[in-house]
């Protein structure tokens, strides 16, 4: 049986990972859309 620390720690780390991944992914998508818009204007 996992300890109380694991029950709190593991979901916390997962949430941090999801938040960082979402933020980095959203930034990459915005950069890609901006790049495509610049290409389309030429």
DSSP file (Angstrom, degrees, kcal/mol; ACC not computed):
  #  RESIDUE AA STRUCTURE BP1 BP2  ACC     N-H-->O    O-->H-N    N-H-->O    O-->H-N    TCO  KAPPA ALPHA  PHI   PSI    X-CA   Y-CA   Z-CA
    1    1 A X              0   0    0      0, 0.0     2,-0.0     0, 0.0     0, 0.0   0.000 360.0 360.0 360.0 126.1    0.0    0.0    0.0
    2    2 A X        -     0   0    0      1,-0.1     2,-0.0     2,-0.1     0, 0.0  -0.336 360.0-112.2 -69.0 151.2    1.5    3.4   -1.0
    3    3 A X     >  -     0   0    0      1,-0.1     4,-1.7    -2,-0.0     3,-0.4  -0.245  28.8-102.3 -76.2 169.6    2.0    6.0    1.7
    4    4 A X  H  > S+     0   0    0      1,-0.2     4,-1.6     2,-0.2     5,-0.2   0.840 121.2  61.7 -61.5 -33.7    0.1    9.2    1.9
    5    5 A X  H  > S+     0   0    0      1,-0.2     4,-3.2     2,-0.2    -1,-0.2   0.901 104.0  47.5 -60.3 -41.6    3.1   11.0    0.5
    6    6 A X  H  > S+     0   0    0     -3,-0.4     4,-2.0     1,-0.2     5,-0.4   0.892 106.9  57.0 -66.8 -38.7    2.8    9.0   -2.7
    7    7 A X  H  < S+     0   0    0     -4,-1.7     4,-0.4     1,-0.2    -1,-0.2   0.826 119.0  32.1 -63.3 -31.0   -0.9    9.6   -3.0
    8    8 A X  H  X S+     0   0    0     -4,-1.6     4,-1.4    -3,-0.1    -2,-0.2   0.861 120.1  50.1 -89.6 -42.6   -0.2   13.4   -2.9
    9    9 A X  H  X S+     0   0    0     -4,-3.2     4,-2.5    -5,-0.2     5,-0.2   0.924 106.4  51.1 -67.8 -48.8    3.2   13.5   -4.7
   10   10 A X  H  X S+     0   0    0     -4,-2.0     4,-2.3     1,-0.2     5,-0.2   0.936 112.7  43.5 -63.2 -50.9    2.5   11.4   -7.8
   11   11 A X  H  > S+     0   0    0     -5,-0.4     4,-2.5    -4,-0.4    -1,-0.2   0.867 112.9  55.5 -62.1 -32.1   -0.7   13.3   -8.9
   12   12 A X  H  X S+     0   0    0     -4,-1.4     4,-2.2     2,-0.2    -2,-0.2   0.931 108.6  45.8 -63.3 -45.0    1.0   16.6   -8.2
   13   13 A X  H  X S+     0   0    0     -4,-2.5     4,-2.4     2,-0.2    -2,-0.2   0.900 112.4  51.9 -64.3 -40.9    3.9   15.7  -10.4
   14   14 A X  H  X S+     0   0    0     -4,-2.3     4,-2.6    -5,-0.2    -2,-0.2   0.916 109.3  49.6 -62.0 -43.0    1.5   14.6  -13.2
   15   15 A X  H  X S+     0   0    0     -4,-2.5     4,-2.5     2,-0.2    -1,-0.2   0.901 110.3  50.2 -63.6 -40.5   -0.4   17.8  -13.0
   16   16 A X  H  X S+     0   0    0     -4,-2.2     4,-2.6     2,-0.2     5,-0.2   0.919 111.3  49.6 -62.4 -42.3    2.8   19.8  -13.2
   17   17 A X  H  X S+     0   0    0     -4,-2.4     4,-2.5     1,-0.2    -2,-0.2   0.912 111.4  47.9 -63.2 -43.2    3.8   17.8  -16.3
   18   18 A X  H  X S+     0   0    0     -4,-2.6     4,-2.6     2,-0.2     5,-0.2   0.917 112.4  49.5 -63.0 -42.7    0.4   18.3  -18.0
   19   19 A X  H  X S+     0   0    0     -4,-2.5     4,-2.3     2,-0.2    -2,-0.2   0.928 113.6  45.1 -63.8 -45.2    0.5   22.0  -17.3
   20   20 A X  H  X S+     0   0    0     -4,-2.6     4,-2.7     1,-0.2     5,-0.2   0.915 114.3  49.1 -65.3 -41.8    4.0   22.4  -18.6
   21   21 A X  H  X S+     0   0    0     -4,-2.5     4,-2.5    -5,-0.2    -2,-0.2   0.906 111.8  48.5 -63.7 -41.8    3.3   20.3  -21.7
   22   22 A X  H  X S+     0   0    0     -4,-2.6     4,-2.6    -5,-0.2    -1,-0.2   0.923 113.3  47.5 -63.3 -44.0    0.1   22.2  -22.4
   23   23 A X  H  X S+     0   0    0     -4,-2.3     4,-2.0    -5,-0.2    -2,-0.2   0.920 114.7  44.7 -65.7 -44.2    1.9   25.5  -22.1
   24   24 A X  H  X S+     0   0    0     -4,-2.7     4,-2.1     2,-0.2    -1,-0.2   0.889 114.4  49.9 -68.0 -38.4    4.8   24.5  -24.3
   25   25 A X  H  X S+     0   0    0     -4,-2.5     4,-2.2    -5,-0.2    -2,-0.2   0.911 109.9  49.7 -65.8 -42.6    2.5   22.9  -26.9
   26   26 A X  H  X S+     0   0    0     -4,-2.6     4,-2.4     1,-0.2    -1,-0.2   0.893 110.6  50.8 -63.6 -39.5    0.3   26.0  -27.1
   27   27 A X  H  X S+     0   0    0     -4,-2.0     4,-2.2     1,-0.2    -1,-0.2   0.906 110.2  49.5 -64.2 -41.3    3.4   28.2  -27.5
   28   28 A X  H  X S+     0   0    0     -4,-2.1     4,-2.3     2,-0.2    -2,-0.2   0.888 110.5  50.1 -65.7 -39.0    4.7   26.0  -30.3
   29   29 A X  H  X S+     0   0    0     -4,-2.2     4,-2.6     2,-0.2    -2,-0.2   0.921 110.5  49.4 -65.9 -43.6    1.3   26.1  -32.1
   30   30 A X  H  X S+     0   0    0     -4,-2.4     4,-2.2     1,-0.2    -2,-0.2   0.912 111.5  49.4 -62.1 -41.2    1.1   29.9  -31.9
   31   31 A X  H  X S+     0   0    0     -4,-2.2     4,-2.3     1,-0.2    -1,-0.2   0.904 111.6  49.1 -64.2 -41.1    4.7   30.2  -33.3
   32   32 A X  H  X S+     0   0    0     -4,-2.3     4,-2.4     2,-0.2    -2,-0.2   0.911 110.6  49.7 -66.1 -42.0    3.8   27.8  -36.1
   33   33 A X  H  X S+     0   0    0     -4,-2.6     4,-2.1     1,-0.2    -1,-0.2   0.900 111.3  49.7 -63.3 -39.7    0.6   29.7  -37.0
   34   34 A X  H  X S+     0   0    0     -4,-2.2     4,-2.2     2,-0.2    -2,-0.2   0.909 110.1  50.8 -65.0 -41.2    2.6   33.0  -37.0
   35   35 A X  H  X S+     0   0    0     -4,-2.3     4,-2.1     1,-0.2    -2,-0.2   0.916 111.0  48.0 -62.5 -43.0    5.2   31.4  -39.3
   36   36 A X  H  X S+     0   0    0     -4,-2.4     4,-2.2     1,-0.2    -1,-0.2   0.877 109.8  52.7 -65.8 -36.8    2.5   30.2  -41.7
   37   37 A X  H  X S+     0   0    0     -4,-2.1     4,-1.5     2,-0.2    -1,-0.2   0.901 108.7  50.4 -65.0 -40.0    0.9   33.7  -41.7
   38   38 A X  H  X S+     0   0    0     -4,-2.2     4,-0.7     1,-0.2    -2,-0.2   0.905 111.6  48.1 -64.1 -40.9    4.2   35.3  -42.6
   39   39 A X  H >< S+     0   0    0     -4,-2.1     3,-0.6     1,-0.2    -2,-0.2   0.880 109.0  53.7 -65.6 -37.5    4.7   32.8  -45.5
   40   40 A X  H 3< S+     0   0    0     -4,-2.2    -1,-0.2     1,-0.2    -2,-0.2   0.823 103.0  57.6 -68.6 -30.6    1.2   33.5  -46.7
   41   41 A X  H 3<        0   0    0     -4,-1.5    -1,-0.2     1,-0.2    -2,-0.2   0.730 360.0 360.0 -72.5 -21.8    1.8   37.2  -46.8
   42   42 A X    <<        0   0    0     -4,-0.7    -1,-0.2    -3,-0.6    -2,-0.2   0.483 360.0 360.0 -74.5 360.0    4.8   36.9  -49.2
